[in-house]
C-alpha cells in the first residue's frame, strides 16, 4: 500500500475482475486520458475491461450466441463504442452457468477523485 501524496489525483479501488483484465499501468494510462474529459472515468475503465475479452473466449461466446439465435435488441440507444461493450456483456451474461464461471468475472470499480487545492474556492 502506498501513501497518498499531494500530487495524487485519484484512488482506484477495484475487484479482481478489473485487475485480471487490466494492469495497474494500463489503468493509470486510462485514468490520465479520462481525467482530461468531462465524462466519467469509471465508465471508460469498465468499458475497457468489457472490450478486452481474449479472442478465444470471444469466439466461444459468439458461437454460443449464434446457436441461441438471440439478436441483441437496440432498445437502449447506445452509441457505437457502448454498443460493442453492451454486445460483449450480453454475450457473457448469456452463457450457461457451467460455462460462465470459466469466462465471466464480476467487475466492480470505484474511482475516488482526490480534492486538489485548485478545485477549492
N, C-alpha and C positions, 0 to 999 in steps of 0.2 A: 504494500500500500504506500502511496506517495503522499507527501504533504502538499496542501494547496498553497500556491503562491499568488501574489498579486497579478502575475501575468496570465494565470489560468482563466479561461473564458467559460468553460463548461465542465460538467462531470457527466459521464455516461455510465448508467447502470443498466446492465442487460443480462438476460438469462443465457444459458449455454447455447441456445439456438442462434443468438446473434454472433457469439464468438466462434461457433462452428462454421458459420457462413463467411465471416469477415475477420481479418486480423485487426489488432489494435491500430496498426499503421494505416490500414485501409479506412477504418472508422475515423481516424484523425483527419485523413485527407478529405473524406466526405464532409466532415464537420467544418473544416476550413472553407470549403467551397459553399456549403449550405448556409453558413452564418453570414455570408455576403448577400443572401437572397432574403426577400421578405416572407417567404413561405416557411413552414415548419420543418426544422432539421430532422425531427424524429420520423416524419413521413418519408423523407428521402432515404433515410437509413433503412427503414423497414422495406421500402421498395427494392433497394439494392440486395437485401437478403432474399427476397422472394424471386428476384430475377437471376440469382446466381446458382440456380439448381444445376448440378452437373449433367452433361448431355446424356449419359447413360440412364440416369433417373428420369430425365425429361422424356426419353424415348418410351420407357415403360409406362409413364403417366399418360402420354399421348396415345399409346396403343390401347390402354385400358379405356380411355375416354372415347376412342373410336368404336370400341366394342359395345360400349354402353349407348352410343349414338345420342348423346345428350348435348346438343349445341348450347353454347353459352348465350343466354338472352341479354341483349344490350339494353337493359332497362335502367341501368344505373347512371347513364350519361357520362361515363368515364372517357377521358381523352386518351389518345393512343398509348403513351407510356403506362398510364394507370390501367388501361385495358389489358396490356401484356401481363402486368403483375396480377391483375384480377383473374385472368385466364389460368395462370400458373397456380395461383392459390386455390381456385376452384378445382383444378385437376388434382392437386394434393389432397384436398378435402374429400374428393370423391373416391379415393382409394379405399378398398375394403379394409377393415381393422387389422387383419392378419398381415397384410402387406404394408399398410400405412405406417406401422411402427418402425419399419426399416427406412422409410423415405421422408418422414414428416417429423418436424420438431417444432414445438411451440416457440415463438419468439416474443419476448417482452422487452421493450426498450424504454428507458426513462432518460431524457436529456434534461439536465438541470443547468440552466444558464446562470452563471455567477454574475452578480451585480458589479459593474465597474464604476470607477469614480466619474467617468464622463457621462454615464447614464443617470446619475443622481443630480437633481437640480434643486 
